[in-house]
Amino acid sequence: METYDKLETIKRILIVALAMTVWVYFKLCAE
């Protein structure tokens, strides 16, 4: 159960990091 929670947390962090990267990428390309 603890391992599952850790995986979910890592997955959430990766999704947020990916979203931020894409947002910055589009913001830089728009200029």
NUMARPA-249343 format. One record per residue: residue in one letter; chain; x, y, z of N, C-alpha, C, O in turn. Coordinates in nm, 4 decimals. Layout:
! NUMARPA-249343
<pt resn="A" chain="A" n_c1="X" n_c2="Y" n_c3="Z" ca_c1="X" ca_c2="Y" ca_c3="Z" c_c1="X" c_c2="Y" c_c3="Z" o_c1="X" o_c2="Y" o_c3="Z"/>
...
! end
This chain:
! NUMARPA-249343
<pt resn="M" chain="A" n_c1="0.0844" n_c2="-0.1198" n_c3="0.0000" ca_c1="0.0000" ca_c2="0.0000" ca_c3="0.0000" c_c1="0.0885" c_c2="0.1257" c_c3="0.0000" o_c1="0.0598" o_c2="0.2231" o_c3="-0.0695"/>
<pt resn="E" chain="A" n_c1="0.1963" n_c2="0.1214" n_c3="0.0791" ca_c1="0.2852" ca_c2="0.2369" ca_c3="0.0838" c_c1="0.3524" c_c2="0.2597" c_c3="-0.0514" o_c1="0.3694" o_c2="0.3732" o_c3="-0.0960"/>
<pt resn="T" chain="A" n_c1="0.3901" n_c2="0.1486" n_c3="-0.1157" ca_c1="0.4526" ca_c2="0.1596" ca_c3="-0.2470" c_c1="0.3554" c_c2="0.2209" c_c3="-0.3471" o_c1="0.3946" o_c2="0.3026" o_c3="-0.4305"/>
<pt resn="Y" chain="A" n_c1="0.2280" n_c2="0.1811" n_c3="-0.3388" ca_c1="0.1272" ca_c2="0.2338" ca_c3="-0.4293" c_c1="0.1126" c_c2="0.3846" c_c3="-0.4106" o_c1="0.1036" o_c2="0.4596" o_c3="-0.5078"/>
<pt resn="D" chain="A" n_c1="0.1101" n_c2="0.4283" n_c3="-0.2842" ca_c1="0.0987" ca_c2="0.5712" ca_c3="-0.2554" c_c1="0.2194" c_c2="0.6467" c_c3="-0.3105" o_c1="0.2053" o_c2="0.7563" o_c3="-0.3647"/>
<pt resn="K" chain="A" n_c1="0.3380" n_c2="0.5875" n_c3="-0.2964" ca_c1="0.4588" ca_c2="0.6516" ca_c3="-0.3480" c_c1="0.4515" c_c2="0.6654" c_c3="-0.4995" o_c1="0.4872" o_c2="0.7697" o_c3="-0.5543"/>
<pt resn="L" chain="A" n_c1="0.4049" n_c2="0.5600" n_c3="-0.5675" ca_c1="0.3934" ca_c2="0.5655" ca_c3="-0.7128" c_c1="0.2939" c_c2="0.6733" c_c3="-0.7552" o_c1="0.3184" o_c2="0.7464" o_c3="-0.8512"/>
<pt resn="E" chain="A" n_c1="0.1833" n_c2="0.6830" n_c3="-0.6847" ca_c1="0.0826" ca_c2="0.7846" ca_c3="-0.7177" c_c1="0.1409" c_c2="0.9249" c_c3="-0.7000" o_c1="0.1161" o_c2="1.0138" o_c3="-0.7814"/>
<pt resn="T" chain="A" n_c1="0.2180" n_c2="0.9439" n_c3="-0.5937" ca_c1="0.2789" ca_c2="1.0754" ca_c3="-0.5690" c_c1="0.3787" c_c2="1.1092" c_c3="-0.6785" o_c1="0.3800" o_c2="1.2212" o_c3="-0.7296"/>
<pt resn="I" chain="A" n_c1="0.4625" n_c2="1.0126" n_c3="-0.7145" ca_c1="0.5615" ca_c2="1.0345" ca_c3="-0.8209" c_c1="0.4910" c_c2="1.0658" c_c3="-0.9524" o_c1="0.5318" o_c2="1.1557" o_c3="-1.0259"/>
<pt resn="K" chain="A" n_c1="0.3838" n_c2="0.9900" n_c3="-0.9814" ca_c1="0.3091" ca_c2="1.0122" ca_c3="-1.1049" c_c1="0.2530" c_c2="1.1537" c_c3="-1.1088" o_c1="0.2587" o_c2="1.2206" o_c3="-1.2120"/>
<pt resn="R" chain="A" n_c1="0.1986" n_c2="1.1991" n_c3="-0.9959" ca_c1="0.1406" ca_c2="1.3336" ca_c3="-0.9889" c_c1="0.2472" c_c2="1.4402" c_c3="-1.0109" o_c1="0.2249" o_c2="1.5388" o_c3="-1.0812"/>
<pt resn="I" chain="A" n_c1="0.3647" n_c2="1.4185" n_c3="-0.9490" ca_c1="0.4750" ca_c2="1.5143" ca_c3="-0.9648" c_c1="0.5199" c_c2="1.5194" c_c3="-1.1109" o_c1="0.5454" o_c2="1.6271" o_c3="-1.1648"/>
<pt resn="L" chain="A" n_c1="0.5295" n_c2="1.4029" n_c3="-1.1745" ca_c1="0.5721" ca_c2="1.3984" ca_c3="-1.3143" c_c1="0.4715" c_c2="1.4696" c_c3="-1.4045" o_c1="0.5105" o_c2="1.5413" o_c3="-1.4966"/>
<pt resn="I" chain="A" n_c1="0.3422" n_c2="1.4500" n_c3="-1.3783" ca_c1="0.2390" ca_c2="1.5144" ca_c3="-1.4592" c_c1="0.2472" c_c2="1.6664" c_c3="-1.4436" o_c1="0.2375" o_c2="1.7400" o_c3="-1.5418"/>
<pt resn="V" chain="A" n_c1="0.2650" n_c2="1.7125" n_c3="-1.3202" ca_c1="0.2756" ca_c2="1.8572" ca_c3="-1.2964" c_c1="0.4001" c_c2="1.9127" c_c3="-1.3643" o_c1="0.3947" o_c2="2.0185" o_c3="-1.4270"/>
<pt resn="A" chain="A" n_c1="0.5122" n_c2="1.8421" n_c3="-1.3522" ca_c1="0.6365" ca_c2="1.8874" ca_c3="-1.4141" c_c1="0.6215" c_c2="1.8927" c_c3="-1.5661" o_c1="0.6680" o_c2="1.9870" o_c3="-1.6302"/>
<pt resn="L" chain="A" n_c1="0.5573" n_c2="1.7928" n_c3="-1.6226" ca_c1="0.5353" ca_c2="1.7893" ca_c3="-1.7667" c_c1="0.4463" c_c2="1.9049" c_c3="-1.8102" o_c1="0.4742" o_c2="1.9710" o_c3="-1.9103"/>
<pt resn="A" chain="A" n_c1="0.3402" n_c2="1.9293" n_c3="-1.7358" ca_c1="0.2495" ca_c2="2.0389" ca_c3="-1.7681" c_c1="0.3232" c_c2="2.1729" c_c3="-1.7641" o_c1="0.3040" o_c2="2.2570" o_c3="-1.8519"/>
<pt resn="M" chain="A" n_c1="0.4070" n_c2="2.1925" n_c3="-1.6631" ca_c1="0.4828" ca_c2="2.3177" ca_c3="-1.6522" c_c1="0.5803" c_c2="2.3317" c_c3="-1.7684" o_c1="0.5963" o_c2="2.4409" o_c3="-1.8229"/>
<pt resn="T" chain="A" n_c1="0.6455" n_c2="2.2225" n_c3="-1.8066" ca_c1="0.7402" ca_c2="2.2258" ca_c3="-1.9177" c_c1="0.6705" c_c2="2.2635" c_c3="-2.0473" o_c1="0.7197" o_c2="2.3471" o_c3="-2.1231"/>
<pt resn="V" chain="A" n_c1="0.5549" n_c2="2.2012" n_c3="-2.0724" ca_c1="0.4787" ca_c2="2.2311" ca_c3="-2.1940" c_c1="0.4319" c_c2="2.3765" c_c3="-2.1932" o_c1="0.4373" o_c2="2.4442" o_c3="-2.2959"/>
<pt resn="W" chain="A" n_c1="0.3860" n_c2="2.4247" n_c3="-2.0772" ca_c1="0.3386" ca_c2="2.5631" ca_c3="-2.0656" c_c1="0.4508" c_c2="2.6616" c_c3="-2.0963" o_c1="0.4317" o_c2="2.7572" o_c3="-2.1715"/>
<pt resn="V" chain="A" n_c1="0.5686" n_c2="2.6375" n_c3="-2.0375" ca_c1="0.6840" ca_c2="2.7254" ca_c3="-2.0621" c_c1="0.7250" c_c2="2.7175" c_c3="-2.2089" o_c1="0.7571" o_c2="2.8193" o_c3="-2.2702"/>
<pt resn="Y" chain="A" n_c1="0.7239" n_c2="2.5975" n_c3="-2.2647" ca_c1="0.7613" ca_c2="2.5777" ca_c3="-2.4050" c_c1="0.6718" c_c2="2.6596" c_c3="-2.4972" o_c1="0.7209" o_c2="2.7297" o_c3="-2.5857"/>
<pt resn="F" chain="A" n_c1="0.5399" n_c2="2.6507" n_c3="-2.4765" ca_c1="0.4470" ca_c2="2.7261" ca_c3="-2.5608" c_c1="0.4616" c_c2="2.8759" c_c3="-2.5373" o_c1="0.4497" o_c2="2.9548" o_c3="-2.6310"/>
<pt resn="K" chain="A" n_c1="0.4874" n_c2="2.9157" n_c3="-2.4124" ca_c1="0.5027" ca_c2="3.0581" ca_c3="-2.3823" c_c1="0.6254" c_c2="3.1136" c_c3="-2.4539" o_c1="0.6217" o_c2="3.2250" o_c3="-2.5062"/>
<pt resn="L" chain="A" n_c1="0.7337" n_c2="3.0367" n_c3="-2.4563" ca_c1="0.8548" ca_c2="3.0832" ca_c3="-2.5240" c_c1="0.8342" c_c2="3.0858" c_c3="-2.6754" o_c1="0.8834" o_c2="3.1762" o_c3="-2.7430"/>
<pt resn="C" chain="A" n_c1="0.7629" n_c2="2.9887" n_c3="-2.7282" ca_c1="0.7405" ca_c2="2.9818" ca_c3="-2.8728" c_c1="0.6457" c_c2="3.0922" c_c3="-2.9197" o_c1="0.6541" o_c2="3.1369" o_c3="-3.0341"/>
<pt resn="A" chain="A" n_c1="0.5566" n_c2="3.1356" n_c3="-2.8325" ca_c1="0.4585" ca_c2="3.2365" ca_c3="-2.8699" c_c1="0.5243" c_c2="3.3740" c_c3="-2.8881" o_c1="0.4723" o_c2="3.4586" o_c3="-2.9608"/>
<pt resn="E" chain="A" n_c1="0.6385" n_c2="3.3957" n_c3="-2.8220" ca_c1="0.7022" ca_c2="3.5275" ca_c3="-2.8300" c_c1="0.7753" c_c2="3.5470" c_c3="-2.9608" o_c1="0.8342" o_c2="3.6526" o_c3="-2.9835"/>
! end
